[in-house]
Amino acid sequence: MTPDELRARTKSFALRVVKLYRSLPRSADAQVMGTQLLRCGTSVAANYRASCRARSKAEFAARIGVVVEEADESGFWLEMLAETGIVRMALLKELLQESKELTAIFTATQHTVRKRM
């Protein structure tokens, strides 16, 4: 994928997370988990965008590392929402798959960049 395609894909992921957050029940547990998901899910896109502006390979690698962590954490909160019964897994399946794919893409990117340093 090109950087522009990844920028669009991560932004789409962030927008889907925002829509999910807005649909969550107003219970305390749902809101806490939703807020955590909202924070890390939108951070994937923001930090990838920042990585594209990195001034060095080391800075790029560091920022991609943050993207990996945030994408993986997004998956965790999606799993928690499903496993606590707050949201049915069927409704989260595609979003969870996207978080796994983004984690894999950026993990591979991180490994490649580190090898070239």
ZISUL-V388410 format. One record per pair of residues at least 6 apart in sequence whose C-alpha atoms are under 7 Angstrom apart, sorted by sequence separation. I is the first residue (numbers start at 1). J is the second residue. D is the distance in whole Angstrom. If there is no record, write none. Layout:
BEGIN
i;j;d
I;J;D
I;J;D
END
This chain:
BEGIN
i;j;d
24;30;6
54;60;5
81;87;6
82;88;6
82;89;5
51;60;5
51;63;5
21;34;6
51;64;6
78;92;7
47;63;6
48;64;7
21;38;7
78;96;6
47;66;7
48;67;6
18;38;6
47;67;6
17;38;6
75;96;6
44;67;5
17;41;6
75;99;6
74;99;7
75;100;7
44;70;6
14;41;5
43;70;7
44;71;6
72;99;7
14;42;4
71;99;6
72;100;7
41;70;7
40;70;5
41;71;7
14;45;6
71;102;6
72;103;6
71;103;5
40;73;7
41;74;5
10;44;6
11;45;5
40;74;6
10;45;5
68;103;5
37;74;6
7;45;7
68;106;6
67;106;7
68;107;6
37;77;6
7;48;7
7;49;6
64;106;7
33;77;6
65;110;7
64;110;6
61;110;6
61;113;6
61;114;7
30;86;7
57;117;7
END
